[in-house]
Amino acid sequence: MSQWGSYQRIVPASLVSIDVRNMPRQEIPAHIKRPHYAFDGSSSRWGPDIPILTQKDRQGMRKAGKIAKQILDLGGTLCQPGTSTKDIDKTIHEAIIAKDAYPSPLNYMGFPKSVCTSVNNIIAHGIPDDRPLEEGDIINVDVTVYVDGYHGDTSATFLVGQVDEKGRALVECTKETLHKAISICGPGVPYKEIGRVICELAMKNGFSVSDELSGHGIGKEFHSLPLIYHHPNDEEGLMKSGTAFTIEPILCQGSATGVMWPDEWTISTVDGGRSAQFEHTLIVNDNGVEILTQ
């Protein structure tokens, strides 16, 4: 057992040799519009330029962001002791299609589920399974929906029952780093400022920041430029009005180094320390940013 006690999740024996592309997927009604990868398990179509949204695009993004927020709120109510992440996935899937939306993670690069559920020491991309949540767990629920041709992406880390003081502090600090990063955004601001302010606050509170995953541009594609790094970096580029992207810092106890599980999706901390994440989708406007998923 690591210094972090019984909180850590270990690789289930069932995942040692499983091919996630062959896992059963929930059905999507025929009338719901699908992204291109829903049919072939591919990824986003990256362009060389950062997209600038039209007014029509912005309206589409607002609708997608609003629905993503509603679904995430629902997900938070499901994070109770005894509930499995598989049950959370099923309920969220049904809620998304009830809004005539498509769950963006489903079949993105072969991902087998409609939502990512990352528990305790899982940094990101946890695949919902039969494990019931336990008193004291923390869980990130990462929701993205595709509505009328646009994606809305958001996530939050929820407390399961009574969580210890260190776990609550990790979650609160992660949420604070997101809000602080959003507060400095606006036209002309260097993208690299996001990583600086996140790390400054995280390190002040004794947490490390994952540098293996990033925020990203979003709109008609699930992922696009710009990449948003949450750690100190020297990337070039200034924010421009009309650009949409996510900020989604991941803070960890101990080391932020990740270990990829055999399913080729799930990433856990190398030392068993817990991890938390919060995320919003934003559009830069003339005066600052508009948060689409709050």
TORKOL-4160 file (C-alpha; in steps of 0.2 Angstrom, whole numbers, padded with zeros to 4 digits, m for minus):
294
<pt num="1" X="0000" Y="0000" Z="0000"/>
<pt num="2" X="0007" Y="0017" Z="m0004"/>
<pt num="3" X="0008" Y="0032" Z="0007"/>
<pt num="4" X="m0009" Y="0038" Z="0001"/>
<pt num="5" X="m0017" Y="0023" Z="0010"/>
<pt num="6" X="m0032" Y="0013" Z="0003"/>
<pt num="7" X="m0038" Y="0027" Z="m0009"/>
<pt num="8" X="m0028" Y="0021" Z="m0024"/>
<pt num="9" X="m0036" Y="0011" Z="m0038"/>
<pt num="10" X="m0027" Y="m0003" Z="m0046"/>
<pt num="11" X="m0028" Y="m0011" Z="m0063"/>
<pt num="12" X="m0043" Y="m0023" Z="m0063"/>
<pt num="13" X="m0038" Y="m0040" Z="m0069"/>
<pt num="14" X="m0052" Y="m0039" Z="m0082"/>
<pt num="15" X="m0042" Y="m0025" Z="m0091"/>
<pt num="16" X="m0025" Y="m0033" Z="m0092"/>
<pt num="17" X="m0029" Y="m0040" Z="m0109"/>
<pt num="18" X="m0046" Y="m0033" Z="m0114"/>
<pt num="19" X="m0048" Y="m0024" Z="m0131"/>
<pt num="20" X="m0059" Y="m0009" Z="m0127"/>
<pt num="21" X="m0064" Y="m0007" Z="m0145"/>
<pt num="22" X="m0074" Y="m0023" Z="m0143"/>
<pt num="23" X="m0083" Y="m0018" Z="m0127"/>
<pt num="24" X="m0102" Y="m0016" Z="m0128"/>
<pt num="25" X="m0108" Y="0002" Z="m0132"/>
<pt num="26" X="m0125" Y="0009" Z="m0128"/>
<pt num="27" X="m0136" Y="0013" Z="m0143"/>
<pt num="28" X="m0139" Y="0030" Z="m0151"/>
<pt num="29" X="m0156" Y="0033" Z="m0159"/>
<pt num="30" X="m0155" Y="0035" Z="m0178"/>
<pt num="31" X="m0162" Y="0053" Z="m0178"/>
<pt num="32" X="m0147" Y="0060" Z="m0167"/>
<pt num="33" X="m0134" Y="0069" Z="m0177"/>
<pt num="34" X="m0117" Y="0061" Z="m0175"/>
<pt num="35" X="m0099" Y="0067" Z="m0176"/>
<pt num="36" X="m0089" Y="0059" Z="m0190"/>
<pt num="37" X="m0079" Y="0048" Z="m0178"/>
<pt num="38" X="m0094" Y="0040" Z="m0172"/>
<pt num="39" X="m0094" Y="0029" Z="m0187"/>
<pt num="40" X="m0076" Y="0024" Z="m0189"/>
<pt num="41" X="m0068" Y="0027" Z="m0172"/>
<pt num="42" X="m0056" Y="0040" Z="m0178"/>
<pt num="43" X="m0051" Y="0056" Z="m0170"/>
<pt num="44" X="m0053" Y="0075" Z="m0173"/>
<pt num="45" X="m0048" Y="0082" Z="m0190"/>
<pt num="46" X="m0035" Y="0094" Z="m0184"/>
<pt num="47" X="m0031" Y="0110" Z="m0195"/>
<pt num="48" X="m0016" Y="0120" Z="m0195"/>
<pt num="49" X="m0025" Y="0136" Z="m0189"/>
<pt num="50" X="m0034" Y="0141" Z="m0174"/>
<pt num="51" X="m0053" Y="0142" Z="m0178"/>
<pt num="52" X="m0061" Y="0159" Z="m0176"/>
<pt num="53" X="m0080" Y="0156" Z="m0172"/>
<pt num="54" X="m0094" Y="0165" Z="m0182"/>
<pt num="55" X="m0109" Y="0172" Z="m0173"/>
<pt num="56" X="m0118" Y="0156" Z="m0179"/>
<pt num="57" X="m0104" Y="0146" Z="m0171"/>
<pt num="58" X="m0105" Y="0155" Z="m0155"/>
<pt num="59" X="m0124" Y="0151" Z="m0154"/>
<pt num="60" X="m0121" Y="0133" Z="m0157"/>
<pt num="61" X="m0107" Y="0132" Z="m0144"/>
<pt num="62" X="m0118" Y="0141" Z="m0131"/>
<pt num="63" X="m0132" Y="0128" Z="m0133"/>
<pt num="64" X="m0119" Y="0113" Z="m0132"/>
<pt num="65" X="m0111" Y="0121" Z="m0117"/>
<pt num="66" X="m0128" Y="0123" Z="m0108"/>
<pt num="67" X="m0133" Y="0105" Z="m0111"/>
<pt num="68" X="m0115" Y="0099" Z="m0105"/>
<pt num="69" X="m0117" Y="0109" Z="m0089"/>
<pt num="70" X="m0135" Y="0101" Z="m0086"/>
<pt num="71" X="m0128" Y="0084" Z="m0089"/>
<pt num="72" X="m0113" Y="0087" Z="m0077"/>
<pt num="73" X="m0125" Y="0093" Z="m0064"/>
<pt num="74" X="m0134" Y="0077" Z="m0065"/>
<pt num="75" X="m0118" Y="0067" Z="m0064"/>
<pt num="76" X="m0114" Y="0075" Z="m0048"/>
<pt num="77" X="m0130" Y="0069" Z="m0040"/>
<pt num="78" X="m0126" Y="0051" Z="m0045"/>
<pt num="79" X="m0109" Y="0051" Z="m0036"/>
<pt num="80" X="m0115" Y="0042" Z="m0020"/>
<pt num="81" X="m0108" Y="0027" Z="m0011"/>
<pt num="82" X="m0113" Y="0010" Z="m0018"/>
<pt num="83" X="m0116" Y="0017" Z="m0036"/>
<pt num="84" X="m0105" Y="0010" Z="m0049"/>
<pt num="85" X="m0097" Y="0021" Z="m0063"/>
<pt num="86" X="m0105" Y="0010" Z="m0075"/>
<pt num="87" X="m0122" Y="0015" Z="m0068"/>
<pt num="88" X="m0117" Y="0033" Z="m0069"/>
<pt num="89" X="m0112" Y="0031" Z="m0088"/>
<pt num="90" X="m0129" Y="0023" Z="m0092"/>
<pt num="91" X="m0139" Y="0037" Z="m0083"/>
<pt num="92" X="m0129" Y="0050" Z="m0091"/>
<pt num="93" X="m0130" Y="0042" Z="m0108"/>
<pt num="94" X="m0149" Y="0041" Z="m0107"/>
<pt num="95" X="m0150" Y="0060" Z="m0102"/>
<pt num="96" X="m0139" Y="0065" Z="m0116"/>
<pt num="97" X="m0149" Y="0057" Z="m0130"/>
<pt num="98" X="m0165" Y="0063" Z="m0121"/>
<pt num="99" X="m0159" Y="0080" Z="m0126"/>
<pt num="100" X="m0156" Y="0074" Z="m0144"/>
<pt num="101" X="m0137" Y="0076" Z="m0141"/>
<pt num="102" X="m0123" Y="0063" Z="m0144"/>
<pt num="103" X="m0111" Y="0059" Z="m0130"/>
<pt num="104" X="m0095" Y="0065" Z="m0138"/>
<pt num="105" X="m0083" Y="0052" Z="m0130"/>
<pt num="106" X="m0092" Y="0037" Z="m0137"/>
<pt num="107" X="m0081" Y="0029" Z="m0150"/>
<pt num="108" X="m0069" Y="0044" Z="m0151"/>
<pt num="109" X="m0053" Y="0034" Z="m0155"/>
<pt num="110" X="m0063" Y="0019" Z="m0150"/>
<pt num="111" X="m0067" Y="0025" Z="m0132"/>
<pt num="112" X="m0081" Y="0013" Z="m0127"/>
<pt num="113" X="m0092" Y="0023" Z="m0115"/>
<pt num="114" X="m0101" Y="0040" Z="m0115"/>
<pt num="115" X="m0092" Y="0048" Z="m0101"/>
<pt num="116" X="m0076" Y="0047" Z="m0092"/>
<pt num="117" X="m0076" Y="0043" Z="m0073"/>
<pt num="118" X="m0059" Y="0045" Z="m0065"/>
<pt num="119" X="m0059" Y="0039" Z="m0046"/>
<pt num="120" X="m0045" Y="0044" Z="m0033"/>
<pt num="121" X="m0028" Y="0041" Z="m0041"/>
<pt num="122" X="m0035" Y="0041" Z="m0059"/>
<pt num="123" X="m0028" Y="0056" Z="m0067"/>
<pt num="124" X="m0040" Y="0055" Z="m0083"/>
<pt num="125" X="m0050" Y="0045" Z="m0095"/>
<pt num="126" X="m0056" Y="0032" Z="m0083"/>
<pt num="127" X="m0068" Y="0020" Z="m0091"/>
<pt num="128" X="m0084" Y="0017" Z="m0082"/>
<pt num="129" X="m0085" Y="m0001" Z="m0074"/>
<pt num="130" X="m0093" Y="m0011" Z="m0061"/>
<pt num="131" X="m0083" Y="m0005" Z="m0046"/>
<pt num="132" X="m0095" Y="0003" Z="m0033"/>
<pt num="133" X="m0090" Y="0020" Z="m0027"/>
<pt num="134" X="m0085" Y="0020" Z="m0008"/>
<pt num="135" X="m0087" Y="0032" Z="0006"/>
<pt num="136" X="m0072" Y="0044" Z="0005"/>
<pt num="137" X="m0069" Y="0043" Z="m0014"/>
<pt num="138" X="m0067" Y="0058" Z="m0025"/>
<pt num="139" X="m0072" Y="0056" Z="m0043"/>
<pt num="140" X="m0070" Y="0067" Z="m0059"/>
<pt num="141" X="m0085" Y="0066" Z="m0071"/>
<pt num="142" X="m0080" Y="0072" Z="m0088"/>
<pt num="143" X="m0094" Y="0076" Z="m0099"/>
<pt num="144" X="m0094" Y="0082" Z="m0118"/>
<pt num="145" X="m0109" Y="0083" Z="m0129"/>
<pt num="146" X="m0111" Y="0085" Z="m0147"/>
<pt num="147" X="m0127" Y="0096" Z="m0152"/>
<pt num="148" X="m0132" Y="0102" Z="m0169"/>
<pt num="149" X="m0114" Y="0100" Z="m0175"/>
<pt num="150" X="m0105" Y="0108" Z="m0160"/>
<pt num="151" X="m0096" Y="0101" Z="m0144"/>
<pt num="152" X="m0098" Y="0107" Z="m0126"/>
<pt num="153" X="m0085" Y="0100" Z="m0114"/>
<pt num="154" X="m0085" Y="0101" Z="m0095"/>
<pt num="155" X="m0079" Y="0092" Z="m0080"/>
<pt num="156" X="m0079" Y="0092" Z="m0061"/>
<pt num="157" X="m0073" Y="0082" Z="m0046"/>
<pt num="158" X="m0086" Y="0077" Z="m0034"/>
<pt num="159" X="m0084" Y="0071" Z="m0016"/>
<pt num="160" X="m0092" Y="0054" Z="m0012"/>
<pt num="161" X="m0099" Y="0054" Z="0006"/>
<pt num="162" X="m0087" Y="0061" Z="0019"/>
<pt num="163" X="m0070" Y="0064" Z="0012"/>
<pt num="164" X="m0054" Y="0068" Z="0022"/>
<pt num="165" X="m0047" Y="0085" Z="0024"/>
<pt num="166" X="m0033" Y="0082" Z="0012"/>
<pt num="167" X="m0044" Y="0076" Z="m0001"/>
<pt num="168" X="m0056" Y="0091" Z="0001"/>
<pt num="169" X="m0041" Y="0103" Z="0000"/>
<pt num="170" X="m0035" Y="0095" Z="m0016"/>
<pt num="171" X="m0052" Y="0097" Z="m0024"/>
<pt num="172" X="m0055" Y="0115" Z="m0018"/>
<pt num="173" X="m0038" Y="0120" Z="m0024"/>
<pt num="174" X="m0040" Y="0112" Z="m0041"/>
<pt num="175" X="m0057" Y="0121" Z="m0043"/>
<pt num="176" X="m0048" Y="0138" Z="m0038"/>
<pt num="177" X="m0034" Y="0136" Z="m0051"/>
<pt num="178" X="m0047" Y="0134" Z="m0065"/>
<pt num="179" X="m0056" Y="0150" Z="m0059"/>
<pt num="180" X="m0040" Y="0160" Z="m0057"/>
<pt num="181" X="m0034" Y="0154" Z="m0075"/>
<pt num="182" X="m0051" Y="0160" Z="m0082"/>
<pt num="183" X="m0050" Y="0177" Z="m0074"/>
<pt num="184" X="m0034" Y="0181" Z="m0083"/>
<pt num="185" X="m0040" Y="0177" Z="m0100"/>
<pt num="186" X="m0045" Y="0189" Z="m0114"/>
<pt num="187" X="m0039" Y="0196" Z="m0131"/>
<pt num="188" X="m0020" Y="0198" Z="m0132"/>
<pt num="189" X="m0016" Y="0187" Z="m0117"/>
<pt num="190" X="m0002" Y="0175" Z="m0120"/>
<pt num="191" X="m0009" Y="0157" Z="m0119"/>
<pt num="192" X="0006" Y="0152" Z="m0108"/>
<pt num="193" X="0000" Y="0163" Z="m0094"/>
<pt num="194" X="m0013" Y="0150" Z="m0090"/>
<pt num="195" X="0000" Y="0137" Z="m0085"/>
<pt num="196" X="0009" Y="0150" Z="m0075"/>
<pt num="197" X="m0005" Y="0155" Z="m0064"/>
<pt num="198" X="m0011" Y="0137" Z="m0062"/>
<pt num="199" X="0006" Y="0131" Z="m0056"/>
<pt num="200" X="0009" Y="0146" Z="m0045"/>
<pt num="201" X="m0007" Y="0142" Z="m0035"/>
<pt num="202" X="m0005" Y="0123" Z="m0035"/>
<pt num="203" X="0013" Y="0124" Z="m0029"/>
<pt num="204" X="0008" Y="0136" Z="m0015"/>
<pt num="205" X="m0004" Y="0124" Z="m0009"/>
<pt num="206" X="0008" Y="0109" Z="m0010"/>
<pt num="207" X="0001" Y="0100" Z="m0026"/>
<pt num="208" X="0009" Y="0096" Z="m0042"/>
<pt num="209" X="0001" Y="0099" Z="m0059"/>
<pt num="210" X="0000" Y="0086" Z="m0073"/>
<pt num="211" X="0009" Y="0090" Z="m0089"/>
<pt num="212" X="0004" Y="0075" Z="m0099"/>
<pt num="213" X="m0013" Y="0082" Z="m0104"/>
<pt num="214" X="m0019" Y="0099" Z="m0110"/>
<pt num="215" X="m0034" Y="0109" Z="m0113"/>
<pt num="216" X="m0039" Y="0111" Z="m0131"/>
<pt num="217" X="m0048" Y="0121" Z="m0144"/>
<pt num="218" X="m0066" Y="0115" Z="m0147"/>
<pt num="219" X="m0081" Y="0119" Z="m0158"/>
<pt num="220" X="m0086" Y="0109" Z="m0173"/>
<pt num="221" X="m0072" Y="0097" Z="m0169"/>
<pt num="222" X="m0070" Y="0089" Z="m0151"/>
<pt num="223" X="m0052" Y="0094" Z="m0151"/>
<pt num="224" X="m0042" Y="0107" Z="m0161"/>
<pt num="225" X="m0029" Y="0121" Z="m0159"/>
<pt num="226" X="m0025" Y="0129" Z="m0148"/>
<pt num="227" X="m0017" Y="0117" Z="m0135"/>
<pt num="228" X="m0019" Y="0124" Z="m0117"/>
<pt num="229" X="m0005" Y="0119" Z="m0106"/>
<pt num="230" X="m0008" Y="0120" Z="m0087"/>
<pt num="231" X="0011" Y="0119" Z="m0083"/>
<pt num="232" X="0024" Y="0132" Z="m0085"/>
<pt num="233" X="0028" Y="0133" Z="m0104"/>
<pt num="234" X="0036" Y="0144" Z="m0117"/>
<pt num="235" X="0022" Y="0141" Z="m0130"/>
<pt num="236" X="0019" Y="0156" Z="m0142"/>
<pt num="237" X="0002" Y="0163" Z="m0146"/>
<pt num="238" X="m0010" Y="0176" Z="m0140"/>
<pt num="239" X="m0029" Y="0174" Z="m0137"/>
<pt num="240" X="m0040" Y="0181" Z="m0150"/>
<pt num="241" X="m0058" Y="0186" Z="m0149"/>
<pt num="242" X="m0069" Y="0172" Z="m0157"/>
<pt num="243" X="m0057" Y="0158" Z="m0151"/>
<pt num="244" X="m0065" Y="0144" Z="m0141"/>
<pt num="245" X="m0055" Y="0132" Z="m0130"/>
<pt num="246" X="m0056" Y="0122" Z="m0113"/>
<pt num="247" X="m0045" Y="0125" Z="m0098"/>
<pt num="248" X="m0045" Y="0109" Z="m0087"/>
<pt num="249" X="m0031" Y="0108" Z="m0074"/>
<pt num="250" X="m0027" Y="0092" Z="m0066"/>
<pt num="251" X="m0019" Y="0093" Z="m0048"/>
<pt num="252" X="m0011" Y="0078" Z="m0039"/>
<pt num="253" X="m0005" Y="0074" Z="m0022"/>
<pt num="254" X="0013" Y="0069" Z="m0023"/>
<pt num="255" X="0020" Y="0066" Z="m0041"/>
<pt num="256" X="0009" Y="0071" Z="m0056"/>
<pt num="257" X="0018" Y="0058" Z="m0067"/>
<pt num="258" X="0005" Y="0046" Z="m0075"/>
<pt num="259" X="0005" Y="0028" Z="m0079"/>
<pt num="260" X="m0005" Y="0021" Z="m0094"/>
<pt num="261" X="m0016" Y="0006" Z="m0090"/>
<pt num="262" X="m0016" Y="m0009" Z="m0102"/>
<pt num="263" X="m0033" Y="m0002" Z="m0109"/>
<pt num="264" X="m0023" Y="0012" Z="m0117"/>
<pt num="265" X="m0035" Y="0025" Z="m0110"/>
<pt num="266" X="m0034" Y="0025" Z="m0091"/>
<pt num="267" X="m0020" Y="0035" Z="m0083"/>
<pt num="268" X="m0016" Y="0034" Z="m0065"/>
<pt num="269" X="m0003" Y="0043" Z="m0054"/>
<pt num="270" X="0013" Y="0033" Z="m0052"/>
<pt num="271" X="0013" Y="0034" Z="m0033"/>
<pt num="272" X="m0005" Y="0031" Z="m0029"/>
<pt num="273" X="m0008" Y="0050" Z="m0024"/>
<pt num="274" X="m0026" Y="0056" Z="m0028"/>
<pt num="275" X="m0030" Y="0068" Z="m0042"/>
<pt num="276" X="m0043" Y="0080" Z="m0046"/>
<pt num="277" X="m0049" Y="0090" Z="m0061"/>
<pt num="278" X="m0061" Y="0104" Z="m0066"/>
<pt num="279" X="m0065" Y="0110" Z="m0084"/>
<pt num="280" X="m0074" Y="0124" Z="m0093"/>
<pt num="281" X="m0077" Y="0128" Z="m0111"/>
<pt num="282" X="m0074" Y="0146" Z="m0115"/>
<pt num="283" X="m0075" Y="0158" Z="m0129"/>
<pt num="284" X="m0064" Y="0174" Z="m0130"/>
<pt num="285" X="m0074" Y="0189" Z="m0133"/>
<pt num="286" X="m0069" Y="0208" Z="m0135"/>
<pt num="287" X="m0068" Y="0211" Z="m0116"/>
<pt num="288" X="m0063" Y="0194" Z="m0108"/>
<pt num="289" X="m0070" Y="0177" Z="m0110"/>
<pt num="290" X="m0088" Y="0169" Z="m0109"/>
<pt num="291" X="m0089" Y="0153" Z="m0099"/>
<pt num="292" X="m0101" Y="0142" Z="m0109"/>
<pt num="293" X="m0102" Y="0128" Z="m0096"/>
<pt num="294" X="m0106" Y="0137" Z="m0080"/>
